[in-house]
Amino acid sequence: MRRSWKVEGGRAALSGGLLLVAVSAEAATYYVATTGDDAPGCGSQSNPCRHIYYAARLMASGDTMAILPGTYQDHLYSDNGVDFSNNYGPGLPSGTAGNPTTIKAANGPGTVVMQRDEVRDSNGIGLDSMSYVVVDGLIFDGVAFGAGDADHRGPRSDHITLKNSVIKNNAITGFNGISDYTEVINNKMYDNGRDEEAAKAGCCPWPGYAVYECGDHQLWQGNEFYNNGGYALHFNNAGARCLTNSVLVNNIF
């Protein structure tokens, strides 16, 4: 997909007889659809990619992935911008403070469902050692959202935002991670952590949690938690800093 270019505020300078114009690449939007095709050149609204992980490898920092309505059995696990889930090399890139990388439901919240298939990991989206990523309006049904590495194997993620989304029906945990400057806003998390057999066969205590998370400078605002097996919010520092300078406000339990 070609990128367009723009003059930044019309700024120009004359140096050594040459006219220098400050330009930057406009952020691109890549579309994904259940009817799309993972082929070279995919990503436009008229020619969408088929899989979320495929579109992610095409993106540059600050780009947007717009997912069209449907149910996706995809798994996107990006560790410091490298895709470890599908062996495709490049993964979702981090964004910047002024231009975050974004994954969103193209037609608004409630139109995109991520589900688990038989071979993928339990995370629908996992963002380890990532910065400035926004996830907006997705339904995670039986797959979790990972905002950083809950096993402390690498650097913390930071500035991860999850908003207007639903996390439900996870056997052990719905939201997990170690991340700073996390913002979790206007989400619903329910029916997580209720599978005793899966928990005892795996790594984790039972009953499970809606959230198993730690980090500093966090904002949890306007979320709803109900019918989860154990704690709605389980902040476990495991030897790490946790909840310094953080705000939890207007959440419903």
Solvent accessible surface area in square Angstrom, and as a share of the most:
residue,aa,sasa,rsa
1,M,97,0.43
2,R,234,0.85
3,R,74,0.27
4,S,62,0.40
5,W,163,0.57
6,K,96,0.41
7,V,74,0.42
8,E,59,0.26
9,G,82,0.79
10,G,56,0.54
11,R,139,0.51
12,A,63,0.49
13,A,57,0.44
14,L,134,0.67
15,S,61,0.40
16,G,86,0.82
17,G,67,0.64
18,L,119,0.59
19,L,122,0.61
20,L,97,0.48
21,V,65,0.37
22,A,40,0.31
23,V,77,0.44
24,S,37,0.24
25,A,47,0.37
26,E,73,0.33
27,A,54,0.42
28,A,12,0.09
29,T,51,0.29
30,Y,9,0.03
31,Y,45,0.17
32,V,0,0.00
33,A,8,0.07
34,T,51,0.30
35,T,127,0.74
36,G,15,0.15
37,D,87,0.45
38,D,44,0.23
39,A,35,0.27
40,P,131,0.82
41,G,53,0.51
42,C,3,0.02
43,G,0,0.00
44,S,39,0.25
45,Q,117,0.52
46,S,108,0.70
47,N,69,0.35
48,P,19,0.12
49,C,0,0.00
50,R,67,0.24
51,H,48,0.22
52,I,0,0.00
53,Y,18,0.07
54,Y,26,0.10
55,A,0,0.00
56,A,0,0.00
57,R,81,0.30
58,L,66,0.33
59,M,15,0.07
60,A,39,0.31
61,S,57,0.37
62,G,3,0.03
63,D,0,0.00
64,T,27,0.16
65,M,0,0.00
66,A,2,0.02
67,I,0,0.00
68,L,33,0.17
69,P,59,0.37
70,G,26,0.25
71,T,65,0.38
72,Y,0,0.00
73,Q,94,0.42
74,D,4,0.02
75,H,7,0.03
76,L,0,0.00
77,Y,50,0.19
78,S,0,0.00
79,D,39,0.20
80,N,109,0.56
81,G,22,0.21
82,V,69,0.40
83,D,7,0.04
84,F,124,0.52
85,S,26,0.17
86,N,17,0.09
87,N,144,0.74
88,Y,87,0.33
89,G,37,0.36
90,P,80,0.50
91,G,6,0.06
92,L,0,0.00
93,P,25,0.16
94,S,36,0.23
95,G,9,0.09
96,T,71,0.41
97,A,79,0.61
98,G,76,0.73
99,N,65,0.33
100,P,46,0.29
101,T,0,0.00
102,T,23,0.14
103,I,0,0.00
104,K,77,0.32
105,A,7,0.05
106,A,32,0.25
107,N,97,0.50
108,G,22,0.22
109,P,87,0.55
110,G,48,0.46
111,T,46,0.26
112,V,0,0.00
113,V,32,0.18
114,M,0,0.00
115,Q,60,0.27
116,R,126,0.46
117,D,33,0.17
118,E,178,0.80
119,V,121,0.69
120,R,62,0.23
121,D,82,0.42
122,S,51,0.33
123,N,30,0.15
124,G,0,0.00
125,I,0,0.00
126,G,1,0.01
127,L,0,0.00
128,D,10,0.05
129,S,18,0.12
130,M,0,0.00
131,S,29,0.19
132,Y,56,0.21
133,V,0,0.00
134,V,24,0.14
135,V,0,0.00
136,D,31,0.16
137,G,1,0.01
138,L,0,0.00
139,I,27,0.14
140,F,0,0.00
141,D,30,0.16
142,G,21,0.20
143,V,3,0.01
144,A,3,0.02
145,F,0,0.00
146,G,0,0.00
147,A,0,0.00
148,G,2,0.02
149,D,14,0.07
150,A,28,0.21
151,D,99,0.52
152,H,78,0.35
153,R,174,0.63
154,G,38,0.37
155,P,102,0.64
156,R,56,0.21
157,S,0,0.00
158,D,38,0.20
159,H,55,0.24
160,I,0,0.00
161,T,19,0.11
162,L,1,0.01
163,K,64,0.27
164,N,54,0.28
165,S,3,0.02
166,V,29,0.17
167,I,0,0.00
168,K,43,0.18
169,N,75,0.38
170,N,8,0.04
171,A,36,0.28
172,I,38,0.19
173,T,21,0.12
174,G,0,0.00
175,F,0,0.00
176,N,28,0.14
177,G,0,0.00
178,I,8,0.04
179,S,0,0.00
180,D,18,0.09
181,Y,93,0.35
182,T,1,0.01
183,E,71,0.32
184,V,0,0.00
185,I,37,0.19
186,N,84,0.43
187,N,1,0.01
188,K,87,0.37
189,M,0,0.00
190,Y,44,0.17
191,D,40,0.21
192,N,0,0.00
193,G,0,0.00
194,R,127,0.46
195,D,59,0.31
196,E,67,0.30
197,E,142,0.64
198,A,36,0.28
199,A,1,0.00
200,K,141,0.60
201,A,90,0.69
202,G,50,0.48
203,C,120,0.72
204,C,41,0.25
205,P,78,0.49
206,W,102,0.36
207,P,53,0.33
208,G,0,0.00
209,Y,22,0.08
210,A,0,0.00
211,V,0,0.00
212,Y,58,0.22
213,E,1,0.00
214,C,0,0.00
215,G,0,0.00
216,D,4,0.02
217,H,63,0.28
218,Q,4,0.02
219,L,42,0.21
220,W,0,0.00
221,Q,68,0.30
222,G,26,0.25
223,N,0,0.00
224,E,56,0.25
225,F,4,0.02
226,Y,103,0.39
227,N,87,0.45
228,N,20,0.10
229,G,25,0.24
230,G,29,0.28
231,Y,136,0.52
232,A,22,0.17
233,L,33,0.16
234,H,43,0.19
235,F,48,0.20
236,N,48,0.25
237,N,77,0.39
238,A,61,0.48
239,G,82,0.79
240,A,24,0.18
241,R,147,0.53
242,C,34,0.21
243,L,61,0.30
244,T,71,0.41
245,N,113,0.58
246,S,29,0.19
247,V,80,0.46
248,L,80,0.40
249,V,56,0.32
250,N,114,0.59
251,N,25,0.13
252,I,108,0.55
253,F,144,0.60
